[in-house]
Amino acid sequence: MPTLLRLRAAALTASAVLLSTVLAGCGDDAKDEDVTRQELSWKACPAPDEAQGGGPAPTPLPDDGEWQCATMKAPLDWSDPKGDTIGLELIRVRTTGTGNERIGSLVFNFGGPGGSGVATLPAFAKDYEKLRTRYDLVSFDPRGVGRSDPVICENDQQLDAYFQQDGTPDDAAERTQLLDSTKEFNDACEQNSEKVLPHVRTTDAARDLDLMRQVLGDDKLHYFGISYGTELGGVYAHLFPKRVGRAVFDAVVNPTQDPEQSSLGQTKGFQLALDNFAEDCVSKTEECPIGDSAQDVKDRIARLLSDLDRTPIPGIFPRQLTQTAATSGILQALYSQDFWEFLTDGLEEAYDGDGSTLMLLSDSMNGRSENGEYDNSTAAFTAISCADAKPRYDAAYVERRLPEFRAASPLFGDSLAWSMIGCTDWAVAGAADHPDVSAPGSAPILVVGNTGDPATPYEGARAMVNALGKGVGVELTYRGQGHGAYDSKNRCVQDAVNGYLLDGKVPPTGTVCT
């Protein structure tokens, strides 16, 4: 399974029928064209396609704000800017401000890597209404994602099997099966998307961001990055420090860690979130339906997963809830405190032999819609992560590291350790051990860390501040739960972020919100 650095939009399909779109999108019609001078043709947005997660077209905002979409051409290979191009899908809604009230465009990346910004921004636009008073809100599908020449790997039926397989092998036969399945998935990516795989690195996406800034008509890039979006923003700041405008990083990726360190950090982060969930359940005035104490809650979950390893239970017909699917469902629910009630319901049902709610949560994590179609988030996640990260871990290495992962989390250690094999035998070499985000000369960047964040643990915020360099990163701490801080609706966090983005007021570094 790929490492679980997912964003809150995890439920936003890879299908072989899109292969022709991928190959057709990388055309050569723009040779000798200066892409910085292109004019975007904004039109009403179509309904999201399968790779973006499907669903209806975005509806106007309450003030009749209309969503507009356009396709921006970018070089497929940034080392050959006059060569073949790739089409990048953009979405925007115009600011409610007039005249001098408008600052420019505020570009969002919601994370992943692999999340469709075109599908996500309309879903969360209400959270950013205040920011829209001075900015056009803009997002995009990064290269390889959604409608931007999506990476295609396996089809829906193959993905069903891929996500149901045993991701925590207990013997040689299960280990071989996991390795073979991973190789089949990676080979399918190469077969179906060979042309784009070398060109989906975060450095490529950062160069796309600067092209986007120019095409949108902004002197500086004003940016809101969430989860992996903070890594993309940091790489942009490193490459173009003088072009950084007002920028916010929320749910911060630790830029100093290699994939193994990141996986181990997430293992600890999800264990902390599970501890907090269990304590919350038993601390309520009502009786906790899934355990008599916090330890009992965790022990019962462990027994459930052990039982499912031997005997799956009915999930969503005709699929069974396996140990791997149940683990994914639990992890998904730990992303947000808002999901804890669903986790409680799902566990209570599973103890009675009904795995449907945990499977719904697992489907959300893996980008599977109710009609059985997958978005391309897993394919894109794998392609971008493997193109970025140089280390390649084999089964023997994972087995040596299992004791430390299990010590970090008896429940999640095996799963997140074995996720490290996802880039083994990948078709494209990884770029570096970790991203370079040093950005001397950049404008201040507000870096927001959440002490209870499972997917991007709190320590990553301080590491990002230090890596950006003196006078660039401004740290803000939110003592809360869940992945990210701004969308928690915490007034202190939102006032600090809004004050910087709207009025240029940089909060004192070290500010703490509770």
C-alpha positions as CSV (number, residue, x, y, z in Angstrom):
1,M,0.0,0.0,0.0
2,P,1.3,3.5,-0.6
3,T,2.4,5.6,2.4
4,L,-0.7,7.2,3.9
5,L,0.2,10.9,3.5
6,R,-3.4,11.8,2.4
7,L,-5.3,15.0,2.8
8,R,-8.8,15.6,3.9
9,A,-10.0,15.2,0.3
10,A,-9.0,11.5,0.2
11,A,-12.5,10.6,-1.1
12,L,-12.0,12.4,-4.4
13,T,-10.4,6.8,-10.4
14,A,-8.0,5.3,-12.2
15,S,-9.4,3.5,-15.3
16,A,-7.7,2.2,-18.4
17,V,-10.3,4.0,-20.6
18,L,-8.5,7.2,-19.8
19,L,-5.2,6.1,-21.3
20,S,-6.0,7.7,-24.6
21,T,-6.6,11.0,-22.8
22,V,-3.2,10.8,-21.1
23,L,-1.4,10.1,-24.4
24,A,-3.3,12.7,-26.4
25,G,-2.8,15.4,-23.8
26,C,1.0,15.4,-24.2
27,G,0.9,17.0,-27.6
28,D,3.5,19.0,-29.6
29,D,1.2,21.8,-30.8
30,A,2.9,24.4,-28.7
31,K,6.5,24.1,-30.1
32,D,8.1,27.6,-30.3
33,E,5.2,29.0,-28.3
34,D,6.0,31.1,-25.2
35,V,3.6,29.5,-22.7
36,T,4.0,32.5,-20.3
37,R,2.0,34.6,-22.9
38,Q,-0.9,32.3,-23.2
39,E,-4.4,33.6,-22.4
40,L,-6.7,31.2,-20.5
41,S,-10.1,30.5,-21.9
42,W,-12.3,30.4,-18.8
43,K,-15.6,28.5,-19.1
44,A,-18.3,27.0,-17.0
45,C,-16.8,23.9,-15.2
46,P,-17.9,20.5,-16.3
47,A,-18.8,17.7,-13.9
48,P,-15.6,16.1,-12.4
49,D,-14.5,13.1,-14.5
50,E,-13.6,9.7,-13.1
51,A,-10.0,10.6,-12.4
52,Q,-11.2,13.5,-10.3
53,G,-13.7,11.4,-8.4
54,G,-16.9,12.0,-10.3
55,G,-20.0,13.8,-9.0
56,P,-22.0,16.8,-10.2
57,A,-20.6,20.0,-11.6
58,P,-19.8,22.6,-8.9
59,T,-22.8,24.8,-8.1
60,P,-22.6,28.6,-7.8
61,L,-21.8,30.0,-4.4
62,P,-24.6,31.7,-2.4
63,D,-23.7,35.1,-3.7
64,D,-24.0,33.7,-7.3
65,G,-20.2,33.3,-7.5
66,E,-19.7,31.2,-10.6
67,W,-17.0,28.5,-10.9
68,Q,-14.9,28.8,-14.0
69,C,-12.4,26.3,-15.4
70,A,-9.6,26.6,-17.9
71,T,-6.7,24.5,-19.2
72,M,-3.2,25.9,-18.9
73,K,-0.4,24.6,-21.2
74,A,2.9,23.8,-19.6
75,P,6.0,22.1,-20.9
76,L,5.9,18.4,-20.4
77,D,9.6,18.5,-19.7
78,W,10.8,21.7,-18.1
79,S,14.3,21.1,-19.3
80,D,12.9,21.4,-22.8
81,P,10.4,24.4,-22.5
82,K,9.8,24.5,-26.3
83,G,9.0,20.8,-26.5
84,D,5.8,18.9,-25.9
85,T,3.2,20.4,-23.6
86,I,0.9,19.0,-20.9
87,G,-2.5,20.4,-20.1
88,L,-3.1,21.5,-16.5
89,E,-6.7,22.0,-15.3
90,L,-7.5,25.1,-13.3
91,I,-10.6,26.3,-11.4
92,R,-11.4,29.7,-10.0
93,V,-14.1,31.8,-8.5
94,R,-13.7,35.6,-8.7
95,T,-13.3,37.8,-5.6
96,T,-16.2,39.7,-4.1
97,G,-13.9,42.6,-3.6
98,T,-13.7,45.5,-6.1
99,G,-11.0,48.0,-7.1
100,N,-8.1,48.2,-4.7
101,E,-9.7,45.6,-2.4
102,R,-8.5,42.9,-4.7
103,I,-5.0,41.6,-4.0
104,G,-4.8,39.0,-6.7
105,S,-5.2,35.2,-6.9
106,L,-4.9,32.9,-3.9
107,V,-3.7,29.5,-5.2
108,F,-4.6,26.4,-3.1
109,N,-3.0,23.0,-3.1
110,F,-4.9,20.6,-0.8
111,G,-2.3,17.9,-0.6
112,G,-2.0,14.3,-1.4
113,P,0.1,14.2,-3.5
114,G,-2.6,13.2,-5.9
115,G,-5.6,15.2,-4.7
116,S,-7.7,17.1,-7.3
117,G,-7.8,20.7,-6.4
118,V,-10.4,21.3,-9.1
119,A,-12.8,18.9,-7.3
120,T,-11.8,19.9,-3.8
121,L,-11.9,23.7,-3.8
122,P,-15.7,24.0,-4.5
123,A,-16.3,21.4,-1.8
124,F,-14.6,23.6,0.8
125,A,-15.1,27.0,-0.6
126,K,-17.4,28.1,2.3
127,D,-14.3,27.7,4.6
128,Y,-12.6,30.4,2.7
129,E,-15.4,33.0,2.2
130,K,-13.5,35.7,4.1
131,L,-10.4,35.2,2.0
132,R,-12.5,35.7,-1.1
133,T,-13.2,39.3,-0.1
134,R,-9.7,40.1,-1.5
135,Y,-8.7,37.2,-3.6
136,D,-9.8,35.2,-6.6
137,L,-9.8,31.6,-5.1
138,V,-7.9,29.4,-7.5
139,S,-6.9,25.7,-7.4
140,F,-5.7,23.1,-9.9
141,D,-5.0,19.5,-10.7
142,P,-1.2,19.1,-10.6
143,R,0.4,17.3,-13.5
144,G,-0.5,13.6,-13.4
145,V,-3.6,14.3,-11.2
146,G,-7.3,14.4,-12.1
147,R,-7.9,16.1,-15.4
148,S,-4.2,17.1,-15.8
149,D,-3.0,14.2,-17.9
150,P,-3.7,11.7,-15.1
151,V,-1.3,8.9,-14.3
152,I,-3.1,5.6,-15.0
153,C,-2.2,2.3,-13.5
154,E,-4.7,-0.5,-12.8
155,N,-8.4,-0.6,-13.6
156,D,-11.3,-0.6,-11.1
157,Q,-11.5,-4.4,-10.7
158,Q,-7.8,-4.7,-10.2
159,L,-7.8,-1.9,-7.6
160,D,-10.6,-3.6,-5.7
161,A,-8.2,-6.6,-5.3
162,Y,-5.2,-4.4,-4.6
163,F,-6.9,-2.7,-1.7
164,Q,-8.3,-6.0,-0.3
165,Q,-5.0,-7.9,-0.3
166,D,-3.1,-8.6,2.9
167,G,-0.8,-5.6,3.4
168,T,0.8,-7.0,6.6
169,P,2.3,-10.4,5.5
170,D,2.8,-13.0,8.3
171,D,4.7,-15.6,6.3
172,A,6.8,-16.1,3.1
173,A,3.8,-16.9,0.9
174,E,1.9,-13.7,2.0
175,R,5.1,-11.6,1.5
176,T,5.6,-12.9,-2.0
177,Q,2.0,-12.2,-2.8
178,L,2.3,-8.6,-1.6
179,L,5.5,-8.0,-3.5
180,D,4.1,-9.5,-6.7
181,S,0.9,-7.3,-6.3
182,T,3.0,-4.2,-5.8
183,K,5.1,-5.0,-8.9
184,E,2.0,-5.6,-11.0
185,F,0.6,-2.2,-9.9
186,N,3.9,-0.4,-10.7
187,D,4.3,-2.2,-14.0
188,A,0.8,-1.2,-15.0
189,C,1.7,2.5,-14.2
190,E,4.7,2.2,-16.5
191,Q,2.8,0.5,-19.3
192,N,-0.1,3.0,-19.2
193,S,1.6,6.3,-18.3
194,E,5.3,5.9,-19.3
195,K,5.4,9.3,-21.0
196,V,4.4,11.3,-18.0
197,L,6.1,9.4,-15.2
198,P,9.5,11.2,-15.4
199,H,7.8,14.6,-15.3
200,V,5.6,14.6,-12.2
201,R,8.1,15.5,-9.6
202,T,7.3,18.3,-7.1
203,T,9.9,20.5,-8.7
204,D,8.0,20.2,-11.9
205,A,4.7,21.2,-10.1
206,A,6.5,24.1,-8.5
207,R,7.6,25.4,-11.9
208,D,4.0,25.0,-13.0
209,L,3.0,27.2,-10.1
210,D,5.3,29.9,-11.3
211,L,3.9,29.7,-14.8
212,M,0.4,29.8,-13.3
213,R,1.3,33.0,-11.4
214,Q,2.4,34.7,-14.6
215,V,-0.6,33.5,-16.6
216,L,-2.9,34.7,-13.9
217,G,-1.3,38.1,-14.0
218,D,0.2,38.2,-10.5
219,D,3.6,39.6,-9.7
220,K,3.8,37.4,-6.6
221,L,2.4,33.9,-5.8
222,H,-0.1,34.1,-3.0
223,Y,-0.5,30.6,-1.8
224,F,-2.3,28.4,0.7
225,G,-0.8,24.9,1.0
226,I,-2.3,22.1,3.0
227,S,-0.5,18.8,3.9
228,Y,1.6,17.8,0.8
229,G,0.7,21.3,-0.4
230,T,3.2,22.6,2.2
231,E,6.0,20.6,0.6
232,L,5.1,21.9,-2.8
233,G,5.0,25.5,-1.4
234,G,8.4,25.0,0.3
235,V,9.9,23.7,-3.0
236,Y,8.4,26.7,-4.8
237,A,9.9,29.1,-2.2
238,H,13.3,27.4,-2.7
239,L,13.2,27.8,-6.5
240,F,11.6,31.2,-6.6
241,P,12.1,33.0,-3.2
242,K,11.7,36.5,-4.6
243,R,8.3,35.6,-6.1
244,V,6.7,34.4,-2.9
245,G,3.8,36.7,-1.8
246,R,1.6,36.0,1.2
247,A,1.8,32.2,1.9
248,V,0.4,29.9,4.5
249,F,1.4,26.3,5.1
250,D,-1.1,24.3,7.2
251,A,-0.7,20.6,8.3
252,V,3.0,20.8,7.6
253,V,5.1,18.0,6.0
254,N,8.5,17.6,7.6
255,P,10.9,18.5,4.8
256,T,14.0,17.0,6.5
257,Q,12.7,13.4,6.6
258,D,13.3,10.6,4.1
259,P,10.3,8.2,3.3
260,E,11.2,5.9,6.2
261,Q,11.4,8.6,8.7
262,S,8.1,10.1,7.4
263,S,6.4,6.7,7.7
264,L,7.7,6.2,11.2
265,G,6.5,9.7,12.2
266,Q,3.0,9.0,10.8
267,T,3.0,5.7,12.7
268,K,3.5,7.6,15.9
269,G,1.0,10.3,14.8
270,F,-1.8,7.9,14.1
271,Q,-1.1,6.0,17.3
272,L,-1.5,9.4,19.2
273,A,-4.7,10.0,17.4
274,L,-6.0,6.6,18.3
275,D,-5.0,7.2,21.9
276,N,-6.9,10.5,21.9
277,F,-9.9,8.9,20.2
278,A,-10.1,6.1,22.9
279,E,-9.7,8.6,25.7
280,D,-12.4,10.8,24.3
281,C,-14.8,7.9,24.0
282,V,-14.5,6.7,27.6
283,S,-14.5,10.3,29.0
284,K,-18.0,11.1,27.8
285,T,-20.8,11.0,30.3
286,E,-22.5,8.2,28.3
287,E,-21.0,4.7,28.3
288,C,-18.5,4.2,25.6
289,P,-20.0,1.4,23.4
290,I,-16.7,0.1,22.2
291,G,-14.7,-0.4,25.5
292,D,-14.7,0.1,29.2
293,S,-11.4,2.0,29.3
294,A,-9.1,3.6,26.7
295,Q,-6.9,0.5,26.8
296,D,-9.9,-1.7,26.4
297,V,-11.0,0.2,23.3
298,K,-7.5,-0.3,21.8
299,D,-7.3,-3.9,22.8
300,R,-10.7,-4.7,21.2
301,I,-9.6,-3.0,18.0
302,A,-6.5,-5.1,17.9
303,R,-8.5,-8.3,18.4
304,L,-10.8,-7.2,15.6
305,L,-7.9,-6.7,13.2
306,S,-6.4,-10.0,14.2
307,D,-9.6,-11.8,13.7
308,L,-10.1,-10.2,10.3
309,D,-6.6,-11.3,9.2
310,R,-7.9,-14.9,9.6
311,T,-11.6,-14.4,8.7
312,P,-13.0,-11.4,6.9
313,I,-16.6,-10.3,7.5
314,P,-19.2,-9.0,5.1
315,G,-18.5,-5.4,4.0
316,I,-20.2,-3.8,1.0
317,F,-21.5,-6.6,-1.2
318,P,-19.8,-8.5,-2.7
319,R,-16.7,-7.4,-1.0
320,Q,-15.5,-8.6,2.4
321,L,-13.9,-6.4,5.1
322,T,-10.4,-7.6,5.4
323,Q,-7.8,-6.6,7.9
324,T,-6.2,-4.3,5.5
325,A,-9.5,-2.6,4.5
326,A,-10.4,-2.2,8.2
327,T,-7.1,-0.7,9.0
328,S,-7.5,1.8,6.1
329,G,-10.9,2.7,7.4
330,I,-9.7,3.3,10.9
331,L,-6.8,5.5,9.6
332,Q,-9.2,7.5,7.5
333,A,-11.5,8.2,10.5
334,L,-8.5,9.4,12.6
335,Y,-7.8,12.2,10.1
336,S,-10.5,14.4,11.7
337,Q,-12.2,14.5,15.0
338,D,-15.4,15.0,13.1
339,F,-15.1,11.4,11.9
340,W,-14.7,9.9,15.4
341,E,-18.4,9.2,15.7
342,F,-18.4,7.2,12.4
343,L,-15.4,5.2,13.7
344,T,-17.3,4.4,16.9
345,D,-20.3,3.3,14.9
346,G,-18.2,1.3,12.4
347,L,-16.4,-0.5,15.2
348,E,-19.6,-1.3,17.0
349,E,-21.1,-2.7,13.9
350,A,-17.9,-4.7,13.0
351,Y,-18.0,-6.4,16.4
352,D,-21.5,-7.6,15.4
353,G,-20.2,-8.9,12.1
354,D,-21.1,-5.9,9.9
355,G,-18.1,-4.3,8.1
356,S,-20.0,-1.8,5.9
357,T,-19.2,1.4,7.7
358,L,-15.5,0.6,8.1
359,M,-15.5,-0.3,4.4
360,L,-17.1,3.0,3.5
361,L,-14.3,4.8,5.4
362,S,-11.7,2.6,3.6
363,D,-13.2,3.4,0.2
364,S,-13.0,7.1,1.1
365,M,-9.3,6.7,1.9
366,N,-8.7,4.9,-1.4
367,G,-10.7,7.2,-3.6
368,R,-13.5,4.7,-4.5
369,S,-16.9,6.0,-5.3
370,E,-20.2,4.3,-4.5
371,N,-20.5,3.1,-8.1
372,G,-17.2,1.2,-7.8
373,E,-15.0,3.7,-9.8
374,Y,-11.7,4.9,-8.4
375,D,-10.2,8.3,-8.9
376,N,-6.5,8.4,-9.8
377,S,-5.3,9.6,-6.4
378,T,-3.5,6.4,-5.6
379,A,-1.8,6.2,-9.0
380,A,-0.8,9.9,-8.8
381,F,0.3,9.6,-5.2
382,T,2.6,6.7,-6.1
383,A,4.0,8.3,-9.2
384,I,4.8,11.7,-7.6
385,S,6.2,10.1,-4.3
386,C,8.4,7.7,-6.2
387,A,9.7,10.3,-8.6
388,D,10.5,12.6,-5.7
389,A,12.1,10.2,-3.2
390,K,15.4,8.5,-3.9
391,P,15.3,5.6,-1.3
392,R,14.0,2.2,-2.4
393,Y,13.2,-0.3,0.3
394,D,13.0,-4.0,-0.2
395,A,11.2,-6.7,1.9
396,A,14.3,-7.6,3.9
397,Y,14.9,-4.0,4.9
398,V,11.2,-3.6,6.0
399,E,11.5,-6.8,8.1
400,R,14.5,-5.4,9.9
401,R,12.6,-2.2,10.7
402,L,9.4,-3.8,11.9
403,P,10.3,-3.9,15.6
404,E,10.7,-0.1,15.7
405,F,7.5,0.5,13.8
406,R,5.6,-1.9,16.1
407,A,7.0,-0.1,19.2
408,A,5.7,3.1,17.7
409,S,2.2,1.6,17.2
410,P,1.2,-2.0,17.9
411,L,-1.9,-1.4,15.7
412,F,-0.5,0.5,12.7
413,G,3.2,-0.3,12.8
414,D,3.2,-3.3,10.4
415,S,0.9,-1.6,7.9
416,L,2.9,1.6,7.6
417,A,6.2,-0.2,7.6
418,W,5.2,-2.4,4.7
419,S,3.9,0.6,2.8
420,M,7.5,1.5,2.3
421,I,7.9,-1.1,-0.5
422,G,5.6,1.0,-2.8
423,C,8.4,2.4,-4.8
424,T,10.4,-0.8,-5.2
425,D,11.3,-1.4,-8.9
426,W,9.6,1.9,-9.9
427,A,10.3,2.9,-13.5
428,V,11.7,6.3,-12.7
429,A,14.6,7.1,-10.3
430,G,13.8,9.2,-7.3
431,A,15.2,12.8,-7.2
432,A,16.4,13.2,-3.6
433,D,16.3,11.9,0.0
434,H,14.1,14.8,0.9
435,P,13.0,18.1,-0.6
436,D,15.1,21.3,-0.4
437,V,12.9,24.1,0.9
438,S,15.6,26.6,1.9
439,A,14.3,30.0,0.8
440,P,16.6,32.9,1.8
441,G,15.1,36.2,0.7
442,S,11.5,35.0,0.6
443,A,8.7,36.9,2.1
444,P,7.4,35.6,5.5
445,I,5.6,32.2,5.3
446,L,3.1,31.4,8.0
447,V,3.6,27.8,9.1
448,V,0.8,26.3,11.1
449,G,1.2,23.1,13.1
450,N,-1.5,21.1,14.9
451,T,-0.3,19.2,18.0
452,G,-2.8,16.4,17.4
453,D,-2.2,15.9,13.6
454,P,-1.8,12.2,12.8
455,A,-0.7,12.5,9.1
456,T,1.7,15.4,9.4
457,P,2.9,15.3,13.0
458,Y,3.3,18.6,14.8
459,E,7.2,18.4,14.8
460,G,7.1,19.0,11.0
461,A,6.1,22.6,11.5
462,R,9.2,23.5,13.5
463,A,11.4,21.5,11.0
464,M,9.8,23.5,8.1
465,V,10.4,26.8,9.8
466,N,14.1,25.9,10.4
467,A,14.6,24.6,6.9
468,L,13.0,27.7,5.2
469,G,15.7,29.7,6.9
470,K,16.0,32.7,9.3
471,G,13.4,35.3,8.9
472,V,11.2,33.3,6.5
473,G,9.1,30.8,8.5
474,V,6.8,32.1,11.1
475,E,5.5,29.3,13.4
476,L,2.0,29.2,14.8
477,T,0.8,26.3,17.0
478,Y,-2.8,25.0,17.3
479,R,-3.4,22.7,20.2
480,G,-6.1,20.6,18.6
481,Q,-7.0,17.3,16.9
482,G,-7.1,16.2,13.3
483,H,-5.3,16.9,10.1
484,G,-4.8,20.6,9.7
485,A,-5.8,23.7,11.7
486,Y,-7.6,26.3,9.6
487,D,-10.5,24.1,8.8
488,S,-11.0,23.3,12.5
489,K,-12.8,26.6,12.7
490,N,-10.6,27.7,15.6
491,R,-11.1,31.5,15.8
492,C,-7.5,32.2,16.9
493,V,-6.0,30.2,14.0
494,Q,-8.4,31.7,11.4
495,D,-7.8,35.3,12.7
496,A,-4.1,34.8,12.4
497,V,-4.2,33.3,8.9
498,N,-6.8,35.8,7.7
499,G,-4.9,38.7,9.2
500,Y,-1.8,37.8,7.2
501,L,-3.4,36.9,3.9
502,L,-5.8,39.8,3.9
503,D,-3.9,42.6,5.7
504,G,-0.3,41.5,5.7
505,K,-0.1,41.3,9.5
506,V,2.4,38.7,10.4
507,P,1.6,37.2,13.8
508,P,4.3,36.9,16.4
509,T,6.3,33.7,15.8
510,G,5.5,31.1,18.5
511,T,1.9,32.1,18.7
512,V,-0.2,29.4,20.3
513,C,-3.9,28.8,19.7
514,T,-6.1,26.6,21.9
